[in-house]
Amino acid sequence: MISYPCNDQAPMPPLSDDAAVTVLEFLQRFTECFESQYYGEIHRYYEERSQANMKTANPPPADDPPF
């Protein structure tokens, strides 16, 4: 039985070695360009969530030893 890493997706069609590498290289380059183009937006998104998580996290009591 073939195991698919994306079980919620339909199985992908078979590709030749060359085609698989070509698609992979395209996706990597696309991701690099996308991240470069939208760095500010992506950075703000994660920064806002990081700060929101820090605000909602309950610090441990001061008299509670860490271990």
PDB file of N, H, CA, C and O in Angstrom:
ATOM      1  N   MET A   1       0.840  -1.180   0.000  1.00  0.00           N
ATOM      2  CA  MET A   1       0.000   0.000   0.000  1.00  0.00           C
ATOM      3  C   MET A   1       0.887   1.246   0.000  1.00  0.00           C
ATOM      4  O   MET A   1       1.862   1.313   0.750  1.00  0.00           O
ATOM      5  N   ILE A   2       0.560   2.213  -0.822  1.00  0.00           N
ATOM      6  H   ILE A   2      -0.231   2.159  -1.431  1.00  0.00           H
ATOM      7  CA  ILE A   2       1.332   3.446  -0.917  1.00  0.00           C
ATOM      8  C   ILE A   2       0.854   4.419   0.150  1.00  0.00           C
ATOM      9  O   ILE A   2      -0.347   4.626   0.320  1.00  0.00           O
ATOM     10  N   SER A   3       1.793   5.010   0.861  1.00  0.00           N
ATOM     11  H   SER A   3       2.769   4.842   0.723  1.00  0.00           H
ATOM     12  CA  SER A   3       1.468   6.002   1.887  1.00  0.00           C
ATOM     13  C   SER A   3       1.701   7.392   1.322  1.00  0.00           C
ATOM     14  O   SER A   3       2.757   7.661   0.750  1.00  0.00           O
ATOM     15  N   TYR A   4       0.722   8.281   1.478  1.00  0.00           N
ATOM     16  H   TYR A   4      -0.136   8.062   1.943  1.00  0.00           H
ATOM     17  CA  TYR A   4       0.836   9.642   0.991  1.00  0.00           C
ATOM     18  C   TYR A   4       0.995  10.587   2.173  1.00  0.00           C
ATOM     19  O   TYR A   4       0.238  10.493   3.139  1.00  0.00           O
ATOM     20  N   PRO A   5       1.973  11.505   2.116  1.00  0.00           N
ATOM     21  CA  PRO A   5       2.200  12.411   3.241  1.00  0.00           C
ATOM     22  C   PRO A   5       1.048  13.390   3.445  1.00  0.00           C
ATOM     23  O   PRO A   5       0.876  13.903   4.551  1.00  0.00           O
ATOM     24  N   CYS A   6       0.268  13.659   2.426  1.00  0.00           N
ATOM     25  H   CYS A   6       0.408  13.242   1.528  1.00  0.00           H
ATOM     26  CA  CYS A   6      -0.869  14.587   2.531  1.00  0.00           C
ATOM     27  C   CYS A   6      -2.139  13.773   2.402  1.00  0.00           C
ATOM     28  O   CYS A   6      -2.767  13.755   1.343  1.00  0.00           O
ATOM     29  N   ASN A   7      -2.515  13.109   3.464  1.00  0.00           N
ATOM     30  H   ASN A   7      -2.006  13.124   4.324  1.00  0.00           H
ATOM     31  CA  ASN A   7      -3.652  12.199   3.405  1.00  0.00           C
ATOM     32  C   ASN A   7      -4.965  12.896   3.082  1.00  0.00           C
ATOM     33  O   ASN A   7      -5.904  12.246   2.624  1.00  0.00           O
ATOM     34  N   ASP A   8      -5.054  14.207   3.311  1.00  0.00           N
ATOM     35  H   ASP A   8      -4.291  14.735   3.683  1.00  0.00           H
ATOM     36  CA  ASP A   8      -6.294  14.911   3.015  1.00  0.00           C
ATOM     37  C   ASP A   8      -6.350  15.382   1.564  1.00  0.00           C
ATOM     38  O   ASP A   8      -7.318  16.029   1.164  1.00  0.00           O
ATOM     39  N   GLN A   9      -5.341  15.071   0.784  1.00  0.00           N
ATOM     40  H   GLN A   9      -4.554  14.545   1.110  1.00  0.00           H
ATOM     41  CA  GLN A   9      -5.272  15.467  -0.626  1.00  0.00           C
ATOM     42  C   GLN A   9      -5.413  14.231  -1.512  1.00  0.00           C
ATOM     43  O   GLN A   9      -5.110  13.111  -1.101  1.00  0.00           O
ATOM     44  N   ALA A  10      -5.871  14.460  -2.714  1.00  0.00           N
ATOM     45  H   ALA A  10      -6.117  15.370  -3.048  1.00  0.00           H
ATOM     46  CA  ALA A  10      -5.887  13.368  -3.682  1.00  0.00           C
ATOM     47  C   ALA A  10      -4.447  13.009  -4.027  1.00  0.00           C
ATOM     48  O   ALA A  10      -3.587  13.889  -4.057  1.00  0.00           O
ATOM     49  N   PRO A  11      -4.172  11.759  -4.284  1.00  0.00           N
ATOM     50  CA  PRO A  11      -2.801  11.379  -4.647  1.00  0.00           C
ATOM     51  C   PRO A  11      -2.353  12.127  -5.893  1.00  0.00           C
ATOM     52  O   PRO A  11      -3.139  12.361  -6.811  1.00  0.00           O
ATOM     53  N   MET A  12      -1.107  12.489  -5.911  1.00  0.00           N
ATOM     54  H   MET A  12      -0.468  12.299  -5.165  1.00  0.00           H
ATOM     55  CA  MET A  12      -0.555  13.201  -7.061  1.00  0.00           C
ATOM     56  C   MET A  12      -0.213  12.201  -8.152  1.00  0.00           C
ATOM     57  O   MET A  12       0.063  11.033  -7.875  1.00  0.00           O
ATOM     58  N   PRO A  13      -0.233  12.664  -9.382  1.00  0.00           N
ATOM     59  CA  PRO A  13       0.092  11.747 -10.481  1.00  0.00           C
ATOM     60  C   PRO A  13       1.575  11.400 -10.460  1.00  0.00           C
ATOM     61  O   PRO A  13       2.390  12.171  -9.954  1.00  0.00           O
ATOM     62  N   PRO A  14       1.918  10.259 -11.000  1.00  0.00           N
ATOM     63  CA  PRO A  14       3.339   9.906 -11.067  1.00  0.00           C
ATOM     64  C   PRO A  14       4.072  10.859 -11.997  1.00  0.00           C
ATOM     65  O   PRO A  14       3.512  11.331 -12.987  1.00  0.00           O
ATOM     66  N   LEU A  15       5.334  11.139 -11.669  1.00  0.00           N
ATOM     67  H   LEU A  15       5.789  10.756 -10.865  1.00  0.00           H
ATOM     68  CA  LEU A  15       6.180  12.006 -12.489  1.00  0.00           C
ATOM     69  C   LEU A  15       7.500  11.302 -12.744  1.00  0.00           C
ATOM     70  O   LEU A  15       7.938  10.462 -11.959  1.00  0.00           O
ATOM     71  N   SER A  16       8.114  11.655 -13.841  1.00  0.00           N
ATOM     72  H   SER A  16       7.757  12.337 -14.479  1.00  0.00           H
ATOM     73  CA  SER A  16       9.464  11.159 -14.095  1.00  0.00           C
ATOM     74  C   SER A  16      10.410  11.856 -13.117  1.00  0.00           C
ATOM     75  O   SER A  16      10.042  12.853 -12.496  1.00  0.00           O
ATOM     76  N   ASP A  17      11.598  11.342 -12.985  1.00  0.00           N
ATOM     77  H   ASP A  17      11.897  10.532 -13.490  1.00  0.00           H
ATOM     78  CA  ASP A  17      12.587  11.968 -12.100  1.00  0.00           C
ATOM     79  C   ASP A  17      12.834  13.410 -12.512  1.00  0.00           C
ATOM     80  O   ASP A  17      12.854  14.310 -11.673  1.00  0.00           O
ATOM     81  N   ASP A  18      13.020  13.625 -13.806  1.00  0.00           N
ATOM     82  H   ASP A  18      13.003  12.894 -14.488  1.00  0.00           H
ATOM     83  CA  ASP A  18      13.282  14.981 -14.303  1.00  0.00           C
ATOM     84  C   ASP A  18      12.112  15.917 -14.020  1.00  0.00           C
ATOM     85  O   ASP A  18      12.317  17.056 -13.600  1.00  0.00           O
ATOM     86  N   ALA A  19      10.907  15.451 -14.243  1.00  0.00           N
ATOM     87  H   ALA A  19      10.741  14.526 -14.584  1.00  0.00           H
ATOM     88  CA  ALA A  19       9.737  16.290 -14.009  1.00  0.00           C
ATOM     89  C   ALA A  19       9.592  16.616 -12.524  1.00  0.00           C
ATOM     90  O   ALA A  19       9.270  17.750 -12.169  1.00  0.00           O
ATOM     91  N   ALA A  20       9.825  15.634 -11.658  1.00  0.00           N
ATOM     92  H   ALA A  20      10.086  14.713 -11.947  1.00  0.00           H
ATOM     93  CA  ALA A  20       9.720  15.868 -10.216  1.00  0.00           C
ATOM     94  C   ALA A  20      10.724  16.923  -9.767  1.00  0.00           C
ATOM     95  O   ALA A  20      10.381  17.801  -8.975  1.00  0.00           O
ATOM     96  N   VAL A  21      11.947  16.852 -10.255  1.00  0.00           N
ATOM     97  H   VAL A  21      12.226  16.139 -10.898  1.00  0.00           H
ATOM     98  CA  VAL A  21      12.972  17.826  -9.890  1.00  0.00           C
ATOM     99  C   VAL A  21      12.623  19.201 -10.454  1.00  0.00           C
ATOM    100  O   VAL A  21      12.823  20.211  -9.779  1.00  0.00           O
ATOM    101  N   THR A  22      12.111  19.253 -11.666  1.00  0.00           N
ATOM    102  H   THR A  22      11.948  18.433 -12.214  1.00  0.00           H
ATOM    103  CA  THR A  22      11.723  20.524 -12.272  1.00  0.00           C
ATOM    104  C   THR A  22      10.622  21.197 -11.463  1.00  0.00           C
ATOM    105  O   THR A  22      10.689  22.399 -11.204  1.00  0.00           O
ATOM    106  N   VAL A  23       9.613  20.438 -11.064  1.00  0.00           N
ATOM    107  H   VAL A  23       9.558  19.462 -11.274  1.00  0.00           H
ATOM    108  CA  VAL A  23       8.523  20.991 -10.259  1.00  0.00           C
ATOM    109  C   VAL A  23       9.053  21.454  -8.903  1.00  0.00           C
ATOM    110  O   VAL A  23       8.703  22.538  -8.436  1.00  0.00           O
ATOM    111  N   LEU A  24       9.882  20.650  -8.281  1.00  0.00           N
ATOM    112  H   LEU A  24      10.167  19.770  -8.661  1.00  0.00           H
ATOM    113  CA  LEU A  24      10.462  21.019  -6.983  1.00  0.00           C
ATOM    114  C   LEU A  24      11.256  22.308  -7.087  1.00  0.00           C
ATOM    115  O   LEU A  24      11.086  23.204  -6.261  1.00  0.00           O
ATOM    116  N   GLU A  25      12.116  22.416  -8.082  1.00  0.00           N
ATOM    117  H   GLU A  25      12.254  21.688  -8.753  1.00  0.00           H
ATOM    118  CA  GLU A  25      12.919  23.630  -8.248  1.00  0.00           C
ATOM    119  C   GLU A  25      12.038  24.850  -8.504  1.00  0.00           C
ATOM    120  O   GLU A  25      12.316  25.937  -7.998  1.00  0.00           O
ATOM    121  N   PHE A  26      10.982  24.671  -9.285  1.00  0.00           N
ATOM    122  H   PHE A  26      10.756  23.788  -9.696  1.00  0.00           H
ATOM    123  CA  PHE A  26      10.043  25.771  -9.522  1.00  0.00           C
ATOM    124  C   PHE A  26       9.393  26.209  -8.210  1.00  0.00           C
ATOM    125  O   PHE A  26       9.331  27.402  -7.916  1.00  0.00           O
ATOM    126  N   LEU A  27       8.913  25.255  -7.427  1.00  0.00           N
ATOM    127  H   LEU A  27       8.964  24.285  -7.665  1.00  0.00           H
ATOM    128  CA  LEU A  27       8.250  25.591  -6.163  1.00  0.00           C
ATOM    129  C   LEU A  27       9.203  26.260  -5.182  1.00  0.00           C
ATOM    130  O   LEU A  27       8.816  27.193  -4.479  1.00  0.00           O
ATOM    131  N   GLN A  28      10.445  25.790  -5.130  1.00  0.00           N
ATOM    132  H   GLN A  28      10.760  25.032  -5.701  1.00  0.00           H
ATOM    133  CA  GLN A  28      11.426  26.424  -4.252  1.00  0.00           C
ATOM    134  C   GLN A  28      11.697  27.856  -4.688  1.00  0.00           C
ATOM    135  O   GLN A  28      11.738  28.760  -3.853  1.00  0.00           O
ATOM    136  N   ARG A  29      11.881  28.068  -5.967  1.00  0.00           N
ATOM    137  H   ARG A  29      11.848  27.333  -6.644  1.00  0.00           H
ATOM    138  CA  ARG A  29      12.145  29.419  -6.482  1.00  0.00           C
ATOM    139  C   ARG A  29      10.927  30.313  -6.281  1.00  0.00           C
ATOM    140  O   ARG A  29      11.067  31.475  -5.900  1.00  0.00           O
ATOM    141  N   PHE A  30       9.744  29.783  -6.531  1.00  0.00           N
ATOM    142  H   PHE A  30       9.631  28.838  -6.840  1.00  0.00           H
ATOM    143  CA  PHE A  30       8.515  30.539  -6.313  1.00  0.00           C
ATOM    144  C   PHE A  30       8.407  30.957  -4.852  1.00  0.00           C
ATOM    145  O   PHE A  30       8.060  32.101  -4.560  1.00  0.00           O
ATOM    146  N   THR A  31       8.704  30.034  -3.928  1.00  0.00           N
ATOM    147  H   THR A  31       8.986  29.104  -4.165  1.00  0.00           H
ATOM    148  CA  THR A  31       8.630  30.332  -2.500  1.00  0.00           C
ATOM    149  C   THR A  31       9.639  31.407  -2.126  1.00  0.00           C
ATOM    150  O   THR A  31       9.316  32.314  -1.359  1.00  0.00           O
ATOM    151  N   GLU A  32      10.855  31.321  -2.653  1.00  0.00           N
ATOM    152  H   GLU A  32      11.118  30.584  -3.276  1.00  0.00           H
ATOM    153  CA  GLU A  32      11.865  32.349  -2.388  1.00  0.00           C
ATOM    154  C   GLU A  32      11.378  33.718  -2.857  1.00  0.00           C
ATOM    155  O   GLU A  32      11.483  34.703  -2.127  1.00  0.00           O
ATOM    156  N   CYS A  33      10.850  33.775  -4.065  1.00  0.00           N
ATOM    157  H   CYS A  33      10.764  32.974  -4.659  1.00  0.00           H
ATOM    158  CA  CYS A  33      10.368  35.046  -4.616  1.00  0.00           C
ATOM    159  C   CYS A  33       9.171  35.568  -3.826  1.00  0.00           C
ATOM    160  O   CYS A  33       9.075  36.767  -3.563  1.00  0.00           O
ATOM    161  N   PHE A  34       8.274  34.690  -3.453  1.00  0.00           N
ATOM    162  H   PHE A  34       8.352  33.716  -3.666  1.00  0.00           H
ATOM    163  CA  PHE A  34       7.088  35.076  -2.689  1.00  0.00           C
ATOM    164  C   PHE A  34       7.501  35.646  -1.336  1.00  0.00           C
ATOM    165  O   PHE A  34       7.019  36.704  -0.930  1.00  0.00           O
ATOM    166  N   GLU A  35       8.394  34.943  -0.636  1.00  0.00           N
ATOM    167  H   GLU A  35       8.786  34.084  -0.965  1.00  0.00           H
ATOM    168  CA  GLU A  35       8.861  35.425   0.665  1.00  0.00           C
ATOM    169  C   GLU A  35       9.587  36.756   0.537  1.00  0.00           C
ATOM    170  O   GLU A  35       9.436  37.628   1.393  1.00  0.00           O
ATOM    171  N   SER A  36      10.367  36.922  -0.517  1.00  0.00           N
ATOM    172  H   SER A  36      10.489  36.214  -1.213  1.00  0.00           H
ATOM    173  CA  SER A  36      11.084  38.169  -0.727  1.00  0.00           C
ATOM    174  C   SER A  36      10.109  39.311  -0.994  1.00  0.00           C
ATOM    175  O   SER A  36      10.266  40.404  -0.450  1.00  0.00           O
ATOM    176  N   GLN A  37       9.110  39.062  -1.823  1.00  0.00           N
ATOM    177  H   GLN A  37       8.982  38.174  -2.265  1.00  0.00           H
ATOM    178  CA  GLN A  37       8.137  40.088  -2.186  1.00  0.00           C
ATOM    179  C   GLN A  37       7.256  40.488  -1.002  1.00  0.00           C
ATOM    180  O   GLN A  37       6.930  41.663  -0.836  1.00  0.00           O
ATOM    181  N   TYR A  38       6.875  39.518  -0.189  1.00  0.00           N
ATOM    182  H   TYR A  38       7.139  38.563  -0.323  1.00  0.00           H
ATOM    183  CA  TYR A  38       5.913  39.759   0.892  1.00  0.00           C
ATOM    184  C   TYR A  38       6.540  39.614   2.279  1.00  0.00           C
ATOM    185  O   TYR A  38       5.850  39.291   3.245  1.00  0.00           O
ATOM    186  N   TYR A  39       7.849  39.855   2.374  1.00  0.00           N
ATOM    187  H   TYR A  39       8.410  40.117   1.589  1.00  0.00           H
ATOM    188  CA  TYR A  39       8.538  39.717   3.657  1.00  0.00           C
ATOM    189  C   TYR A  39       7.883  40.548   4.752  1.00  0.00           C
ATOM    190  O   TYR A  39       7.643  40.051   5.852  1.00  0.00           O
ATOM    191  N   GLY A  40       7.594  41.802   4.457  1.00  0.00           N
ATOM    192  H   GLY A  40       7.789  42.205   3.563  1.00  0.00           H
ATOM    193  CA  GLY A  40       7.015  42.690   5.461  1.00  0.00           C
ATOM    194  C   GLY A  40       5.689  42.181   5.978  1.00  0.00           C
ATOM    195  O   GLY A  40       5.456  42.171   7.187  1.00  0.00           O
ATOM    196  N   GLU A  41       4.824  41.761   5.087  1.00  0.00           N
ATOM    197  H   GLU A  41       5.013  41.769   4.106  1.00  0.00           H
ATOM    198  CA  GLU A  41       3.517  41.256   5.484  1.00  0.00           C
ATOM    199  C   GLU A  41       3.642  39.976   6.312  1.00  0.00           C
ATOM    200  O   GLU A  41       2.971  39.810   7.330  1.00  0.00           O
ATOM    201  N   ILE A  42       4.504  39.086   5.858  1.00  0.00           N
ATOM    202  H   ILE A  42       5.049  39.221   5.031  1.00  0.00           H
ATOM    203  CA  ILE A  42       4.703  37.821   6.566  1.00  0.00           C
ATOM    204  C   ILE A  42       5.289  38.082   7.951  1.00  0.00           C
ATOM    205  O   ILE A  42       4.846  37.507   8.944  1.00  0.00           O
ATOM    206  N   HIS A  43       6.294  38.960   8.000  1.00  0.00           N
ATOM    207  H   HIS A  43       6.653  39.427   7.193  1.00  0.00           H
ATOM    208  CA  HIS A  43       6.940  39.285   9.271  1.00  0.00           C
ATOM    209  C   HIS A  43       5.930  39.889  10.256  1.00  0.00           C
ATOM    210  O   HIS A  43       5.877  39.485  11.418  1.00  0.00           O
ATOM    211  N   ARG A  44       5.134  40.851   9.791  1.00  0.00           N
ATOM    212  H   ARG A  44       5.177  41.179   8.847  1.00  0.00           H
ATOM    213  CA  ARG A  44       4.115  41.463  10.659  1.00  0.00           C
ATOM    214  C   ARG A  44       3.129  40.433  11.169  1.00  0.00           C
ATOM    215  O   ARG A  44       2.761  40.456  12.344  1.00  0.00           O
ATOM    216  N   TYR A  45       2.701  39.536  10.310  1.00  0.00           N
ATOM    217  H   TYR A  45       3.000  39.518   9.356  1.00  0.00           H
ATOM    218  CA  TYR A  45       1.743  38.495  10.697  1.00  0.00           C
ATOM    219  C   TYR A  45       2.269  37.697  11.881  1.00  0.00           C
ATOM    220  O   TYR A  45       1.581  37.548  12.890  1.00  0.00           O
ATOM    221  N   TYR A  46       3.489  37.184  11.757  1.00  0.00           N
ATOM    222  H   TYR A  46       4.048  37.305  10.937  1.00  0.00           H
ATOM    223  CA  TYR A  46       4.052  36.363  12.825  1.00  0.00           C
ATOM    224  C   TYR A  46       4.420  37.193  14.050  1.00  0.00           C
ATOM    225  O   TYR A  46       4.293  36.716  15.178  1.00  0.00           O
ATOM    226  N   GLU A  47       4.868  38.416  13.846  1.00  0.00           N
ATOM    227  H   GLU A  47       4.971  38.803  12.930  1.00  0.00           H
ATOM    228  CA  GLU A  47       5.212  39.286  14.972  1.00  0.00           C
ATOM    229  C   GLU A  47       3.972  39.598  15.803  1.00  0.00           C
ATOM    230  O   GLU A  47       4.023  39.547  17.032  1.00  0.00           O
ATOM    231  N   GLU A  48       2.860  39.922  15.146  1.00  0.00           N
ATOM    232  H   GLU A  48       2.819  39.964  14.148  1.00  0.00           H
ATOM    233  CA  GLU A  48       1.619  40.218  15.866  1.00  0.00           C
ATOM    234  C   GLU A  48       1.150  39.015  16.666  1.00  0.00           C
ATOM    235  O   GLU A  48       0.716  39.162  17.809  1.00  0.00           O
ATOM    236  N   ARG A  49       1.229  37.841  16.087  1.00  0.00           N
ATOM    237  H   ARG A  49       1.581  37.721  15.159  1.00  0.00           H
ATOM    238  CA  ARG A  49       0.800  36.642  16.807  1.00  0.00           C
ATOM    239  C   ARG A  49       1.740  36.304  17.942  1.00  0.00           C
ATOM    240  O   ARG A  49       1.299  35.827  18.988  1.00  0.00           O
ATOM    241  N   SER A  50       3.016  36.538  17.758  1.00  0.00           N
ATOM    242  H   SER A  50       3.375  36.925  16.908  1.00  0.00           H
ATOM    243  CA  SER A  50       3.986  36.284  18.816  1.00  0.00           C
ATOM    244  C   SER A  50       3.719  37.194  20.010  1.00  0.00           C
ATOM    245  O   SER A  50       3.730  36.745  21.156  1.00  0.00           O
ATOM    246  N   GLN A  51       3.479  38.472  19.735  1.00  0.00           N
ATOM    247  H   GLN A  51       3.469  38.837  18.804  1.00  0.00           H
ATOM    248  CA  GLN A  51       3.192  39.409  20.814  1.00  0.00           C
ATOM    249  C   GLN A  51       1.859  39.096  21.471  1.00  0.00           C
ATOM    250  O   GLN A  51       1.728  39.227  22.688  1.00  0.00           O
ATOM    251  N   ALA A  52       0.866  38.685  20.691  1.00  0.00           N
ATOM    252  H   ALA A  52       0.972  38.578  19.702  1.00  0.00           H
ATOM    253  CA  ALA A  52      -0.430  38.324  21.258  1.00  0.00           C
ATOM    254  C   ALA A  52      -0.291  37.107  22.160  1.00  0.00           C
ATOM    255  O   ALA A  52      -0.928  37.037  23.210  1.00  0.00           O
ATOM    256  N   ASN A  53       0.530  36.156  21.763  1.00  0.00           N
ATOM    257  H   ASN A  53       1.048  36.213  20.909  1.00  0.00           H
ATOM    258  CA  ASN A  53       0.741  34.963  22.578  1.00  0.00           C
ATOM    259  C   ASN A  53       1.450  35.320  23.877  1.00  0.00           C
ATOM    260  O   ASN A  53       1.161  34.742  24.925  1.00  0.00           O
ATOM    261  N   MET A  54       2.380  36.272  23.812  1.00  0.00           N
ATOM    262  H   MET A  54       2.616  36.741  22.961  1.00  0.00           H
ATOM    263  CA  MET A  54       3.100  36.671  25.019  1.00  0.00           C
ATOM    264  C   MET A  54       2.161  37.372  25.998  1.00  0.00           C
ATOM    265  O   MET A  54       2.303  37.227  27.212  1.00  0.00           O
ATOM    266  N   LYS A  55       1.203  38.132  25.468  1.00  0.00           N
ATOM    267  H   LYS A  55       1.088  38.250  24.482  1.00  0.00           H
ATOM    268  CA  LYS A  55       0.261  38.850  26.329  1.00  0.00           C
ATOM    269  C   LYS A  55      -0.716  37.902  26.999  1.00  0.00           C
ATOM    270  O   LYS A  55      -1.139  38.156  28.127  1.00  0.00           O
ATOM    271  N   THR A  56      -1.084  36.820  26.335  1.00  0.00           N
ATOM    272  H   THR A  56      -0.740  36.613  25.419  1.00  0.00           H
ATOM    273  CA  THR A  56      -2.074  35.904  26.895  1.00  0.00           C
ATOM    274  C   THR A  56      -1.451  34.802  27.732  1.00  0.00           C
ATOM    275  O   THR A  56      -2.161  34.106  28.459  1.00  0.00           O
ATOM    276  N   ALA A  57      -0.154  34.630  27.647  1.00  0.00           N
ATOM    277  H   ALA A  57       0.422  35.195  27.057  1.00  0.00           H
ATOM    278  CA  ALA A  57       0.493  33.584  28.434  1.00  0.00           C
ATOM    279  C   ALA A  57       0.511  33.993  29.900  1.00  0.00           C
ATOM    280  O   ALA A  57       0.831  35.132  30.240  1.00  0.00           O
ATOM    281  N   ASN A  58       0.165  33.047  30.756  1.00  0.00           N
ATOM    282  H   ASN A  58      -0.095  32.122  30.480  1.00  0.00           H
ATOM    283  CA  ASN A  58       0.188  33.294  32.193  1.00  0.00           C
ATOM    284  C   ASN A  58       1.558  32.928  32.740  1.00  0.00           C
ATOM    285  O   ASN A  58       1.958  31.767  32.655  1.00  0.00           O
ATOM    286  N   PRO A  59       2.284  33.883  33.299  1.00  0.00           N
ATOM    287  CA  PRO A  59       3.599  33.550  33.860  1.00  0.00           C
ATOM    288  C   PRO A  59       3.432  32.678  35.096  1.00  0.00           C
ATOM    289  O   PRO A  59       2.429  32.790  35.802  1.00  0.00           O
ATOM    290  N   PRO A  60       4.400  31.814  35.363  1.00  0.00           N
ATOM    291  CA  PRO A  60       4.312  30.960  36.564  1.00  0.00           C
ATOM    292  C   PRO A  60       4.455  31.844  37.808  1.00  0.00           C
ATOM    293  O   PRO A  60       5.062  32.914  37.751  1.00  0.00           O
ATOM    294  N   PRO A  61       3.899  31.393  38.914  1.00  0.00           N
ATOM    295  CA  PRO A  61       4.053  32.147  40.155  1.00  0.00           C
ATOM    296  C   PRO A  61       5.536  32.330  40.498  1.00  0.00           C
ATOM    297  O   PRO A  61       6.360  31.457  40.225  1.00  0.00           O
ATOM    298  N   ALA A  62       5.858  33.480  41.101  1.00  0.00           N
ATOM    299  H   ALA A  62       5.188  34.188  41.323  1.00  0.00           H
ATOM    300  CA  ALA A  62       7.255  33.798  41.409  1.00  0.00           C
ATOM    301  C   ALA A  62       7.862  32.802  42.397  1.00  0.00           C
ATOM    302  O   ALA A  62       9.070  32.568  42.366  1.00  0.00           O
ATOM    303  N   ASP A  63       7.060  32.220  43.260  1.00  0.00           N
ATOM    304  H   ASP A  63       6.078  32.410  43.286  1.00  0.00           H
ATOM    305  CA  ASP A  63       7.595  31.282  44.249  1.00  0.00           C
ATOM    306  C   ASP A  63       7.598  29.840  43.758  1.00  0.00           C
ATOM    307  O   ASP A  63       7.931  28.931  44.518  1.00  0.00           O
ATOM    308  N   ASP A  64       7.233  29.619  42.503  1.00  0.00           N
ATOM    309  H   ASP A  64       6.962  30.357  41.885  1.00  0.00           H
ATOM    310  CA  ASP A  64       7.212  28.273  41.921  1.00  0.00           C
ATOM    311  C   ASP A  64       8.559  27.999  41.274  1.00  0.00           C
ATOM    312  O   ASP A  64       8.894  28.648  40.283  1.00  0.00           O
ATOM    313  N   PRO A  65       9.350  27.056  41.799  1.00  0.00           N
ATOM    314  CA  PRO A  65      10.658  26.764  41.198  1.00  0.00           C
ATOM    315  C   PRO A  65      10.486  26.173  39.786  1.00  0.00           C
ATOM    316  O   PRO A  65       9.512  25.466  39.527  1.00  0.00           O
ATOM    317  N   PRO A  66      11.429  26.461  38.876  1.00  0.00           N
ATOM    318  CA  PRO A  66      11.284  26.019  37.502  1.00  0.00           C
ATOM    319  C   PRO A  66      11.387  24.501  37.315  1.00  0.00           C
ATOM    320  O   PRO A  66      10.891  23.970  36.321  1.00  0.00           O
ATOM    321  N   PHE A  67      12.019  23.804  38.249  1.00  0.00           N
ATOM    322  H   PHE A  67      12.422  24.235  39.056  1.00  0.00           H
ATOM    323  CA  PHE A  67      12.155  22.351  38.110  1.00  0.00           C
ATOM    324  C   PHE A  67      11.760  21.647  39.373  1.00  0.00           C
ATOM    325  O   PHE A  67      11.811  20.419  39.438  1.00  0.00           O
TER     326      PHE A  67
END
